[in-house]
Amino acid sequence: APELAPIELVVSPLTELAVRKAGIEQDEVPTSLSEDQVLYNDRVADLFGLSGIDIARTPVTTTLDAEYDEADGLDGSEAYGRALAQLSVRDASTGSVRVTIEELVAQITEDPDDNSLSLSSAAALSLDQATNVLDLMQDTDEATSGTDPVLVAQALQAVIRTAAGEEPFVREDQLVLLGVQGVDTNTIALAHRLLQQTSDDGSDVDSRDKIDGLLSDALTALSTFASATEANTAAQDVTHEHYAALGYGDLGSAFEASFATFLDRASLGSADVNAVTKLEGLIESYQNLRAYVVDPSSAARVPSLEDYSKLGILGVSDANLGAMLNDALSTDFTLAVAVIDAEQLQSLVDDFNAAMDLIHLYSMDPEANPAPSLADYQKLRLTGLTDEAFAASVTSVLADSDVVIAADDVRNQTQALVDAYTNLLDFAAA
């Protein structure tokens, strides 16, 4: 029988999606609908977790309405409102409701057997992120009260976007706007790293407490690093959990054990690791050094004098020694193991410096100082000097009063001496 009372219908982005998936084009006005086309309302409802809810007839209670209350569970109208709020969050990224709908139309597939609808993985992730933006928005509502809603929306989306590793990352001022504690210029990079290590859908950072917890644990770990480095007790006091809290949970136990030997050197103290950027720089320098020793081409750069100084290794004071050390560590396996223990690496540096001092002092006064041996020359990574007899000949030249090796250029001047003597021998042989 015909209905005499007016029929109230709800027109929403979800009903529009149903229309589009039913094969009706944008802006097309159909004069009639088949039974199957009408069923797309139910299929879209199922897709958005609204099974049993008639999206064309059920009134909507939006998340902004005073009667909306998740505490006592969502009724059909509230659930509908939350689903629409998800899409509204997406609108802020796509630019309009229309673009959001058209993107979803392309990302929804239909099962040929039962006609059920499903979202592509990208669309599902996007909607999960939107859900977590909503959760974070509601959790930070008090802190952001009175703030430009556009700025709030941008900050909320930036947090979830950062969790997914998508740039641009959330800014310091945006986290402060949301009421997150402990964020400043020193910790924003740490916040980025920690957020990126959470779930891509943002579910690990959908409340201010969760974000605060990440940073609080990290700052506590940083304090432990500082106190342990000052007391030279990192090997005992700094645990894997401290690395993980700072976003370095993937370094591995071998790295952590070796790194502790550097932190426990007397040449490093709390002032060297009491800021996030300082500890990050120290870890980066050590990572780069280890990579260079294994394969120089895999390292981000050649270890510098600053890297060795940052790691608390003393005596690497000029480019020549730095070059010698890098060459020795990357080409001689018996020496390369020194990088896993700070004391061994320091001993290697001390050994190289002693060899250079020996050669310099012998050239200054051969009668008062011991003569360098082949091993001493080899420590300088010299080329062309391979046997005891040749080394003895070079030493005899060093003993000449006209030959003096400068203290600040021992390697280069000794190499020049070896090259000149080699050329003399070649000339004589010819």
Protein Blocks (a to p, Z undefined) as FASTA:
>chain_A
ZZfbdcdddddfklmmmmmmnopaehiacfbdcfklmmmmmmmmmmnopghiafklmccd
dfkbmklcfknopafklmmmmmmmmmmmmmmmnopaklmmmmmmmmpccdfklopacddf
klmmmmmmmmmmmmmmmmmmmmmgoiafklmmmmmmmmmmmmnopacdddfklmmmnopg
hiafklmmmmmmmmmmmcfklpmmmcfklmmmmmmmmmmmmmmmmmmmmnopmmmmpcfk
lmmmnopamnojklmmmmmmmmmpmkbcfklmmcfklmmmmmmmmmmmmmmmmommlpmb
dcdfklmmmnopghiabfklmmmmmmmmmmmmklmmmmmpmklmmmmmmmmmmmmmmmmm
mmmommlpccddfklmmmnopghiabfklmmmmmmmmmpmkbccdfklmmmmmmmmmmmm
mmmmmmmmZZ
